[in-house]
Amino acid sequence: MPPYAYTAKSLLQTVTIDTATINKYAILDSGATSNFLVTKAPATDIKQVQQGLRVKLPNGDTVKSSHKCSLLLPLPQACKQGHIIPGLEGFSLISVVTLCNAGCEVLFTAISCTITHKGKVILRGRKCTKTGLWLLPLDQTTPTNEVAANVNSQDAEYAANIITTMPKAELAKYLHQSFCSPPKVTFLKAIDNKHLSSIPGLTHDLIHKYIPPSTATDKDHMR
């Protein structure tokens, strides 16, 4: 198995990290006041600083940044700056505070997280199987093969097996009954007027060709 690999569990939007790939990821951290990177993390516009930023670690130690940089992530400019911290061990940290202050929204679920800006999804993170924390790949510009696998996994749907579960006639009947069995002409008019465009599988052709006669419709219109 290569250093970067998806397991069966990762198909449920999790990711497994080892020592060969740990520097390529960052933890989404709501307790970090800025973006802090380990020395080997991918970044651009790296510039040495004379007066480094002093950062207090959870154990009480204070470390100092050595360089400023820009993240290789499709983020608003206001939250792209990072600080390289030589004393930082393990993962880099992406600040949720910085993201939100720049107008982003961060949504966490049990196995993934989504970052949006102005209503558009700009980044997706995965929950790490080892740490239980949400991670972001730090290089999302021109991906290497390893990171490309991660990008493809985020942007593409995966199905190990697909079977047909409902014939068209049954689907038409089910959808018709879900809307309280309206007359066929009324149902078709609502579809054509785009009132039901958010319903998966509900089309004019489906109802026109496959909807069966409905006793419920007749009873509803009895005088």
Phi and psi in degrees as GROMACS dihedral restraints (atoms count N, CA, C in turn):
[ dihedral_restraints ]
;  ai    aj    ak    al  type     phi  dphi    fc
    3     4     5     6     1   -67.3    20    10
    4     5     6     7     1   167.1    20    10
    6     7     8     9     1   -56.1    20    10
    7     8     9    10     1   -37.5    20    10
    9    10    11    12     1  -106.8    20    10
   10    11    12    13     1   118.1    20    10
   12    13    14    15     1  -147.9    20    10
   13    14    15    16     1   143.0    20    10
   15    16    17    18     1   -93.0    20    10
   16    17    18    19     1   132.8    20    10
   18    19    20    21     1   -95.2    20    10
   19    20    21    22     1   177.0    20    10
   21    22    23    24     1   -59.0    20    10
   22    23    24    25     1   -34.5    20    10
   24    25    26    27     1   -68.1    20    10
   25    26    27    28     1   -29.2    20    10
   27    28    29    30     1   -69.3    20    10
   28    29    30    31     1   -17.7    20    10
   30    31    32    33     1   -67.0    20    10
   31    32    33    34     1   -15.8    20    10
   33    34    35    36     1   -95.0    20    10
   34    35    36    37     1    31.9    20    10
   36    37    38    39     1    69.1    20    10
   37    38    39    40     1    32.0    20    10
   39    40    41    42     1  -111.3    20    10
   40    41    42    43     1   166.4    20    10
   42    43    44    45     1  -142.4    20    10
   43    44    45    46     1   142.8    20    10
   45    46    47    48     1  -107.3    20    10
   46    47    48    49     1   127.9    20    10
   48    49    50    51     1  -113.3    20    10
   49    50    51    52     1   142.0    20    10
   51    52    53    54     1  -127.4    20    10
   52    53    54    55     1  -175.7    20    10
   54    55    56    57     1   -64.0    20    10
   55    56    57    58     1   -24.0    20    10
   57    58    59    60     1   -76.2    20    10
   58    59    60    61     1   -20.2    20    10
   60    61    62    63     1  -121.8    20    10
   61    62    63    64     1     0.5    20    10
   63    64    65    66     1   -61.1    20    10
   64    65    66    67     1   -33.5    20    10
   66    67    68    69     1   -72.4    20    10
   67    68    69    70     1   -13.7    20    10
   69    70    71    72     1   -88.9    20    10
   70    71    72    73     1    -0.7    20    10
   72    73    74    75     1  -125.3    20    10
   73    74    75    76     1   156.4    20    10
   75    76    77    78     1  -131.3    20    10
   76    77    78    79     1   147.2    20    10
   78    79    80    81     1   -83.4    20    10
   79    80    81    82     1   134.4    20    10
   81    82    83    84     1   -76.7    20    10
   82    83    84    85     1   111.6    20    10
   84    85    86    87     1  -120.3    20    10
   85    86    87    88     1   116.7    20    10
   87    88    89    90     1   -78.9    20    10
   88    89    90    91     1    -9.1    20    10
   90    91    92    93     1   -97.2    20    10
   91    92    93    94     1    -3.8    20    10
   93    94    95    96     1   -91.7    20    10
   94    95    96    97     1   135.5    20    10
   96    97    98    99     1   -87.0    20    10
   97    98    99   100     1   -10.8    20    10
   99   100   101   102     1  -154.6    20    10
  100   101   102   103     1   178.5    20    10
  102   103   104   105     1   -87.7    20    10
  103   104   105   106     1   118.0    20    10
  105   106   107   108     1  -116.3    20    10
  106   107   108   109     1   126.7    20    10
  108   109   110   111     1  -115.5    20    10
  109   110   111   112     1   146.6    20    10
  111   112   113   114     1   -73.8    20    10
  112   113   114   115     1   164.6    20    10
  114   115   116   117     1   -64.4    20    10
  115   116   117   118     1   -29.1    20    10
  117   118   119   120     1   -97.6    20    10
  118   119   120   121     1    10.1    20    10
  120   121   122   123     1   -72.3    20    10
  121   122   123   124     1   143.4    20    10
  123   124   125   126     1   -67.4    20    10
  124   125   126   127     1   134.3    20    10
  126   127   128   129     1  -161.3    20    10
  127   128   129   130     1   173.2    20    10
  129   130   131   132     1  -134.8    20    10
  130   131   132   133     1   169.3    20    10
  132   133   134   135     1    52.4    20    10
  133   134   135   136     1    46.8    20    10
  135   136   137   138     1   -78.5    20    10
  136   137   138   139     1   123.4    20    10
  138   139   140   141     1  -133.5    20    10
  139   140   141   142     1   132.5    20    10
  141   142   143   144     1   -70.5    20    10
  142   143   144   145     1   144.6    20    10
  144   145   146   147     1  -115.7    20    10
  145   146   147   148     1   144.4    20    10
  147   148   149   150     1   -79.4    20    10
  148   149   150   151     1   -46.4    20    10
  150   151   152   153     1  -107.0    20    10
  151   152   153   154     1    95.1    20    10
  153   154   155   156     1   -70.1    20    10
  154   155   156   157     1   155.9    20    10
  156   157   158   159     1   -76.5    20    10
  157   158   159   160     1   127.5    20    10
  159   160   161   162     1   -87.7    20    10
  160   161   162   163     1   128.6    20    10
  162   163   164   165     1  -125.4    20    10
  163   164   165   166     1   132.1    20    10
  165   166   167   168     1   -94.5    20    10
  166   167   168   169     1   126.4    20    10
  168   169   170   171     1   -86.4    20    10
  169   170   171   172     1   162.3    20    10
  171   172   173   174     1   -57.6    20    10
  172   173   174   175     1   -28.1    20    10
  174   175   176   177     1   -83.4    20    10
  175   176   177   178     1     2.6    20    10
  177   178   179   180     1    98.2    20    10
  178   179   180   181     1   -15.5    20    10
  180   181   182   183     1   -69.6    20    10
  181   182   183   184     1   151.5    20    10
  183   184   185   186     1  -114.0    20    10
  184   185   186   187     1   128.8    20    10
  186   187   188   189     1  -120.3    20    10
  187   188   189   190     1   166.4    20    10
  189   190   191   192     1  -128.7    20    10
  190   191   192   193     1   137.6    20    10
  192   193   194   195     1   -73.6    20    10
  193   194   195   196     1   148.9    20    10
  195   196   197   198     1  -108.7    20    10
  196   197   198   199     1   -25.8    20    10
  198   199   200   201     1  -144.3    20    10
  199   200   201   202     1   154.0    20    10
  201   202   203   204     1  -100.7    20    10
  202   203   204   205     1   155.3    20    10
  204   205   206   207     1  -157.2    20    10
  205   206   207   208     1   177.4    20    10
  207   208   209   210     1  -121.0    20    10
  208   209   210   211     1   137.0    20    10
  210   211   212   213     1   -73.1    20    10
  211   212   213   214     1   145.4    20    10
  213   214   215   216     1   -89.3    20    10
  214   215   216   217     1    52.7    20    10
  216   217   218   219     1  -130.5    20    10
  217   218   219   220     1   147.4    20    10
  219   220   221   222     1   -77.0    20    10
  220   221   222   223     1    66.1    20    10
  222   223   224   225     1  -109.4    20    10
  223   224   225   226     1   159.7    20    10
  225   226   227   228     1   -57.0    20    10
  226   227   228   229     1   148.1    20    10
  228   229   230   231     1   -58.0    20    10
  229   230   231   232     1   -31.0    20    10
  231   232   233   234     1   -65.6    20    10
  232   233   234   235     1   -17.9    20    10
  234   235   236   237     1  -125.8    20    10
  235   236   237   238     1    21.7    20    10
  237   238   239   240     1   -91.2    20    10
  238   239   240   241     1   -15.1    20    10
  240   241   242   243     1   -72.5    20    10
  241   242   243   244     1   140.6    20    10
  243   244   245   246     1  -131.1    20    10
  244   245   246   247     1   163.7    20    10
  246   247   248   249     1  -125.0    20    10
  247   248   249   250     1   125.2    20    10
  249   250   251   252     1   -85.4    20    10
  250   251   252   253     1   123.8    20    10
  252   253   254   255     1  -115.5    20    10
  253   254   255   256     1   104.1    20    10
  255   256   257   258     1   -58.1    20    10
  256   257   258   259     1   -31.0    20    10
  258   259   260   261     1   -84.6    20    10
  259   260   261   262     1     1.7    20    10
  261   262   263   264     1   -83.7    20    10
  262   263   264   265     1   125.4    20    10
  264   265   266   267     1  -109.1    20    10
  265   266   267   268     1   153.1    20    10
  267   268   269   270     1    82.4    20    10
  268   269   270   271     1  -124.9    20    10
  270   271   272   273     1   -90.6    20    10
  271   272   273   274     1   153.9    20    10
  273   274   275   276     1   -71.9    20    10
  274   275   276   277     1   164.8    20    10
  276   277   278   279     1  -125.2    20    10
  277   278   279   280     1   126.5    20    10
  279   280   281   282     1  -102.8    20    10
  280   281   282   283     1   125.1    20    10
  282   283   284   285     1   -80.0    20    10
  283   284   285   286     1   119.4    20    10
  285   286   287   288     1   -66.5    20    10
  286   287   288   289     1   -34.2    20    10
  288   289   290   291     1   -60.3    20    10
  289   290   291   292     1   -46.6    20    10
  291   292   293   294     1   -62.9    20    10
  292   293   294   295     1   -40.7    20    10
  294   295   296   297     1   -61.8    20    10
  295   296   297   298     1   -47.3    20    10
  297   298   299   300     1   -67.5    20    10
  298   299   300   301     1   -37.1    20    10
  300   301   302   303     1   -65.9    20    10
  301   302   303   304     1   -23.5    20    10
  303   304   305   306     1   -90.0    20    10
  304   305   306   307     1     5.8    20    10
  306   307   308   309     1    96.0    20    10
  307   308   309   310     1     8.6    20    10
  309   310   311   312     1   -87.2    20    10
  310   311   312   313     1   158.8    20    10
  312   313   314   315     1  -119.1    20    10
  313   314   315   316     1   135.1    20    10
  315   316   317   318     1  -118.3    20    10
  316   317   318   319     1   119.6    20    10
  318   319   320   321     1  -113.5    20    10
  319   320   321   322     1   121.7    20    10
  321   322   323   324     1  -102.5    20    10
  322   323   324   325     1   137.6    20    10
  324   325   326   327     1  -123.0    20    10
  325   326   327   328     1  -175.7    20    10
  327   328   329   330     1   -63.7    20    10
  328   329   330   331     1   -29.7    20    10
  330   331   332   333     1  -128.5    20    10
  331   332   333   334     1    -1.0    20    10
  333   334   335   336     1  -156.0    20    10
  334   335   336   337     1   175.3    20    10
  336   337   338   339     1  -145.4    20    10
  337   338   339   340     1   152.6    20    10
  339   340   341   342     1  -130.8    20    10
  340   341   342   343     1   133.3    20    10
  342   343   344   345     1  -112.1    20    10
  343   344   345   346     1   123.0    20    10
  345   346   347   348     1  -119.2    20    10
  346   347   348   349     1   153.4    20    10
  348   349   350   351     1  -142.1    20    10
  349   350   351   352     1   121.5    20    10
  351   352   353   354     1    56.1    20    10
  352   353   354   355     1    40.3    20    10
  354   355   356   357     1    81.0    20    10
  355   356   357   358     1     1.0    20    10
  357   358   359   360     1  -112.6    20    10
  358   359   360   361     1   133.9    20    10
  360   361   362   363     1   -71.6    20    10
  361   362   363   364     1   121.8    20    10
  363   364   365   366     1  -110.5    20    10
  364   365   366   367     1   -23.3    20    10
  366   367   368   369     1  -150.7    20    10
  367   368   369   370     1   149.2    20    10
  369   370   371   372     1  -129.5    20    10
  370   371   372   373     1   138.9    20    10
  372   373   374   375     1  -113.6    20    10
  373   374   375   376     1   167.1    20    10
  375   376   377   378     1  -127.5    20    10
  376   377   378   379     1   149.1    20    10
  378   379   380   381     1   -82.2    20    10
  379   380   381   382     1   131.7    20    10
  381   382   383   384     1   -78.1    20    10
  382   383   384   385     1   133.9    20    10
  384   385   386   387     1   -71.7    20    10
  385   386   387   388     1   -20.0    20    10
  387   388   389   390     1   -93.7    20    10
  388   389   390   391     1   -45.3    20    10
  390   391   392   393     1   -93.4    20    10
  391   392   393   394     1   -22.5    20    10
  393   394   395   396     1    77.4    20    10
  394   395   396   397     1     9.8    20    10
  396   397   398   399     1  -105.4    20    10
  397   398   399   400     1   162.8    20    10
  399   400   401   402     1   -90.2    20    10
  400   401   402   403     1   128.5    20    10
  402   403   404   405     1  -117.2    20    10
  403   404   405   406     1   150.2    20    10
  405   406   407   408     1  -121.3    20    10
  406   407   408   409     1   135.9    20    10
  408   409   410   411     1   -69.8    20    10
  409   410   411   412     1   132.7    20    10
  411   412   413   414     1   -81.5    20    10
  412   413   414   415     1   -17.0    20    10
  414   415   416   417     1  -114.7    20    10
  415   416   417   418     1   105.0    20    10
  417   418   419   420     1  -129.9    20    10
  418   419   420   421     1    43.8    20    10
  420   421   422   423     1  -106.6    20    10
  421   422   423   424     1   -82.0    20    10
  423   424   425   426     1  -111.5    20    10
  424   425   426   427     1    93.4    20    10
  426   427   428   429     1   -67.0    20    10
  427   428   429   430     1   145.3    20    10
  429   430   431   432     1   -76.2    20    10
  430   431   432   433     1   177.2    20    10
  432   433   434   435     1   -60.3    20    10
  433   434   435   436     1   -37.0    20    10
  435   436   437   438     1   -67.8    20    10
  436   437   438   439     1   -49.1    20    10
  438   439   440   441     1   -71.3    20    10
  439   440   441   442     1   -31.0    20    10
  441   442   443   444     1   -60.9    20    10
  442   443   444   445     1   -37.0    20    10
  444   445   446   447     1   -60.9    20    10
  445   446   447   448     1   -37.7    20    10
  447   448   449   450     1   -69.2    20    10
  448   449   450   451     1   -42.7    20    10
  450   451   452   453     1   -63.3    20    10
  451   452   453   454     1   -43.8    20    10
  453   454   455   456     1   -63.0    20    10
  454   455   456   457     1   -37.9    20    10
  456   457   458   459     1   -64.5    20    10
  457   458   459   460     1   -33.8    20    10
  459   460   461   462     1   -73.3    20    10
  460   461   462   463     1   -39.8    20    10
  462   463   464   465     1   -91.6    20    10
  463   464   465   466     1   -13.8    20    10
  465   466   467   468     1  -114.4    20    10
  466   467   468   469     1   147.2    20    10
  468   469   470   471     1   -82.8    20    10
  469   470   471   472     1   150.3    20    10
  471   472   473   474     1  -124.9    20    10
  472   473   474   475     1   132.8    20    10
  474   475   476   477     1  -135.6    20    10
  475   476   477   478     1   118.1    20    10
  477   478   479   480     1   -77.0    20    10
  478   479   480   481     1   -27.4    20    10
  480   481   482   483     1  -158.4    20    10
  481   482   483   484     1   133.5    20    10
  483   484   485   486     1  -128.2    20    10
  484   485   486   487     1   132.1    20    10
  486   487   488   489     1  -131.1    20    10
  487   488   489   490     1   152.8    20    10
  489   490   491   492     1   -75.5    20    10
  490   491   492   493     1   124.6    20    10
  492   493   494   495     1  -106.9    20    10
  493   494   495   496     1   -14.9    20    10
  495   496   497   498     1  -151.0    20    10
  496   497   498   499     1   120.1    20    10
  498   499   500   501     1   -61.1    20    10
  499   500   501   502     1   160.9    20    10
  501   502   503   504     1   -62.9    20    10
  502   503   504   505     1   -37.3    20    10
  504   505   506   507     1   -63.5    20    10
  505   506   507   508     1   -40.6    20    10
  507   508   509   510     1   -69.0    20    10
  508   509   510   511     1   -37.8    20    10
  510   511   512   513     1   -63.9    20    10
  511   512   513   514     1   -44.3    20    10
  513   514   515   516     1   -60.8    20    10
  514   515   516   517     1   -43.2    20    10
  516   517   518   519     1   -63.9    20    10
  517   518   519   520     1   -44.1    20    10
  519   520   521   522     1   -61.4    20    10
  520   521   522   523     1   -47.9    20    10
  522   523   524   525     1   -65.4    20    10
  523   524   525   526     1   -39.0    20    10
  525   526   527   528     1   -61.4    20    10
  526   527   528   529     1   -45.5    20    10
  528   529   530   531     1   -68.5    20    10
  529   530   531   532     1   -30.0    20    10
  531   532   533   534     1   -64.0    20    10
  532   533   534   535     1   -26.1    20    10
  534   535   536   537     1  -103.0    20    10
  535   536   537   538     1    28.1    20    10
  537   538   539   540     1    64.7    20    10
  538   539   540   541     1    33.2    20    10
  540   541   542   543     1    53.0    20    10
  541   542   543   544     1    58.7    20    10
  543   544   545   546     1   -71.8    20    10
  544   545   546   547     1   163.6    20    10
  546   547   548   549     1   -56.7    20    10
  547   548   549   550     1   147.4    20    10
  549   550   551   552     1   -56.8    20    10
  550   551   552   553     1   -44.1    20    10
  552   553   554   555     1   -64.4    20    10
  553   554   555   556     1   -35.6    20    10
  555   556   557   558     1   -68.7    20    10
  556   557   558   559     1   -41.2    20    10
  558   559   560   561     1   -63.4    20    10
  559   560   561   562     1   -45.0    20    10
  561   562   563   564     1   -64.9    20    10
  562   563   564   565     1   -37.4    20    10
  564   565   566   567     1   -65.0    20    10
  565   566   567   568     1   -40.2    20    10
  567   568   569   570     1   -64.4    20    10
  568   569   570   571     1   -38.4    20    10
  570   571   572   573     1   -66.2    20    10
  571   572   573   574     1   -46.0    20    10
  573   574   575   576     1   -64.9    20    10
  574   575   576   577     1   -29.1    20    10
  576   577   578   579     1   -85.7    20    10
  577   578   579   580     1     6.8    20    10
  579   580   581   582     1    66.5    20    10
  580   581   582   583     1    21.6    20    10
  582   583   584   585     1   -74.5    20    10
  583   584   585   586     1   -20.7    20    10
  585   586   587   588     1  -120.4    20    10
  586   587   588   589     1    27.9    20    10
  588   589   590   591     1   -68.0    20    10
  589   590   591   592     1   -17.4    20    10
  591   592   593   594     1   -85.7    20    10
  592   593   594   595     1    -2.6    20    10
  594   595   596   597     1   -87.9    20    10
  595   596   597   598     1   116.2    20    10
  597   598   599   600     1   -60.0    20    10
  598   599   600   601     1   131.6    20    10
  600   601   602   603     1    83.1    20    10
  601   602   603   604     1    -7.0    20    10
  603   604   605   606     1   -88.5    20    10
  604   605   606   607     1   107.1    20    10
  606   607   608   609     1  -129.0    20    10
  607   608   609   610     1   164.3    20    10
  609   610   611   612     1   -60.1    20    10
  610   611   612   613     1   -46.9    20    10
  612   613   614   615     1   -62.2    20    10
  613   614   615   616     1   -39.4    20    10
  615   616   617   618     1   -59.6    20    10
  616   617   618   619     1   -48.8    20    10
  618   619   620   621     1   -73.1    20    10
  619   620   621   622     1   -40.6    20    10
  621   622   623   624     1   -63.3    20    10
  622   623   624   625     1   -39.1    20    10
  624   625   626   627     1   -92.9    20    10
  625   626   627   628     1   -32.4    20    10
  627   628   629   630     1  -117.1    20    10
  628   629   630   631     1    -8.7    20    10
  630   631   632   633     1   -67.0    20    10
  631   632   633   634     1   128.0    20    10
  633   634   635   636     1   -84.6    20    10
  634   635   636   637     1   163.2    20    10
  636   637   638   639     1   -57.2    20    10
  637   638   639   640     1   141.6    20    10
  639   640   641   642     1  -123.4    20    10
  640   641   642   643     1   118.1    20    10
  642   643   644   645     1   -65.6    20    10
  643   644   645   646     1   -35.3    20    10
  645   646   647   648     1   -61.7    20    10
  646   647   648   649     1   -38.6    20    10
  648   649   650   651     1   -64.4    20    10
  649   650   651   652     1   -43.9    20    10
  651   652   653   654     1   -62.9    20    10
  652   653   654   655     1   -42.8    20    10
  654   655   656   657     1   -66.1    20    10
  655   656   657   658     1   -35.7    20    10
  657   658   659   660     1   -66.6    20    10
  658   659   660   661     1   -21.5    20    10
  660   661   662   663     1  -109.8    20    10
  661   662   663   664     1    17.1    20    10
  663   664   665   666     1   -77.8    20    10
  664   665   666   667     1   140.7    20    10
